[in-house]
Amino acid sequence: MINQNAVEAVFERSLKLRPEESCLIVTDTIKEPIARVFYEYVIPRSSKSKLVIIPPAREHAAPPPEEVARMMLDYDVELLITQKSLTHTRARMNASRAGARIATMPSITEEIANRCLDIDYTALKKESSRICDLLRKTKKVRVTTSLGTDITFDANHAMFFGENGGSFSEPGAFGNLPEGEVAFAPLSCEGIYVVDASFPDLGRLSSPLTFKVKNGVVYEITGCDAPEVIERLEHVGAKAYRVAELGIGLNPKAIVTGNILEDEKAAGTVHIAVGNNLFGGGDNDVPLHLDGVILSPDVYFDGKKFIETGKFLSGYPKKPTS
């Protein structure tokens, strides 16, 4: 059972739904029971509300049916509660451009909803905004770990995502819920990253996955689960190997459970994705986006250490309080 406080937090403190606004909830047959909890809450609180059920997608970033994409252009507030993410789709982007305020909840569970949705969105927005301000002044971001991660990202002139901190009150605002990440689509990157926490649909990793990158493209993947990852990328094609995102987790209640939706928000982790990078103003429009979560990183902004073994340093943002 999803707690009422969690549902209220989404509509009252994050999306800030007003009675005169319309609300669309898109779900699939897997996540329909969770979506209906949010739909029942919104029915008496919205001038027009609708629940749409679609078939489960094959991969994250696969587009919804065309009729649903068109429908998304006509609502003020939208929740996309599906097993696979609709965040990185043109349908979501077009709806955002039309002014819809959108929260996506790919693969959400009752446990994640109850643990991570009821947070202080004002405090989170303040922290997220401060990090984005720092990144706008940064040319290079370097991530290292004791397991061998050593990769440098070109952040100069990139678009930074997440400074709203889950406060989706302005037209066109969007993000994941649970919220709690600052991210960008790198212009390029070079090096090695070792995913040791979790990976989409693989859950918690029993052994690390190592990705080697040159000129912003993964050219080698090794580890016990590498064949499965490669198969998924090959199904999409060569563009799936493009590094799409670097993100920093900030949610004070999130923990690493094996579910990417929550794992990538855990404060002090980083995640690196391959595939679709449209969210960050990129042009790699492929029906796939796969985040790998990394524990205990050191993160440097233009050579100055920002995070040390997963802990924010003095003088930099602290974990938001609930």
Summary of the structure (lengths in Angstrom):
residues: 322
radius of gyration: 18.4
end to end distance: 21.5
largest distance: 53.5
contacts: 1187
relative contact order: 0.14
helix: 27%
strand: 30%
